[in-house]
Amino acid sequence: MSKKNNEEAEILRVKATGKGRPTPTRKEAEAARRRPLVPADRKAAKKEARRRRNEQWEREQEAMRTGDEAHMPENHRGPVRRWARDYVDARFSLGELFFPLALLIFLVLFINLLAPKLASIVTIALYMFIIAMLIDAILMTRRLRKKAIEKFGADRIPSGLRWQMLGRAFYLRRWRRPTPQVARGEWPAGAK
């Protein structure tokens, strides 16, 4: 066979196998994709959506308690965030005393009525302690970022990590979510 005959035979073979059906018109393609915007039984659909949402939320909350990275919400996942949480949980922060301090501030407001001089001294001390908490938290997040860059590289540090860990430092340890997975003093690798 000649080269021309081979080419013609190949063309006929391709045409013969083809896709076996005509290309649908635009109208037919659009009709096939068309679905109702509102489900037939809206009440049942809403109930099903709520059930799925609740299951997802419960799965995420369980992961927050157990430390299961695969089912945590997106903003808590990843090795860098896990390392940063362990870094914050391994140290004592002055910020952990923030909520007890807030209760003390309310008490000072009542003391102000009974002993104004004592209340003013306590108020100044409270403000100084709040400033110390902020300084401690800022220094902690700066060290955390520096150590994280050394360990993981600057390109792998997620945005907002410092703010997230700053907020974590101001919660009492037992209120933190995800639950702390390390004991105090049990530093993650590369933290010291």
C-alpha positions, 0 to 999 in steps of 0.5 A: 500500500502506498502512503496515501492509501494508508492515510485514507484508511486511517481517516476512514477508521477514525470516522467509523469509530467516532463517538457514535452519536451526534453532538447535542445542540446547545438547547439540548445541552442546556435542557440536560443541565437544567435543575429546579432552583428550589427543591420539590420538598423545601422543608425536607431539604432544609432539614437535611441540610441542617442535619449535614451541617450539624454532623460536620460541626460535631465532627469538627468539635470532636477533632478540636477536643482530640487534636485530629488534624484531618477533621479540624476546621480549615483555620486550625489545620496544618503542621505549622499551626499545630507547631505554633499551638504547641509552642503557645501551650508549652509556656505560661503566658501572663495573658492567661490571667486576663479573664480572672483579671476582668472579674477583678476589674468588676470588683474594683468598680464596686470597691470604688464606691466604698474606698475610692483611694484603694480603688484608684491604687488597684486600678493603676496596678491593674492597668500596669498588669494589662500592659505587662500582659500585652508586652509578654504576648507581643514578645511571645508572638515575635519569638514564635514567628522567628522560630517558625520561619527557622523551622518551616521557612517564611513561605509556609507560614500562614497569614494571621498566625501571629494574631491567632496565637496572640488570641490563644495566649489570652485564654485560660489553658482549659478553655483553649480550642483546639485543646492543648496536646502538650504539657507545660514545658513540653516544647515542640521540636525547634522551639528552644 
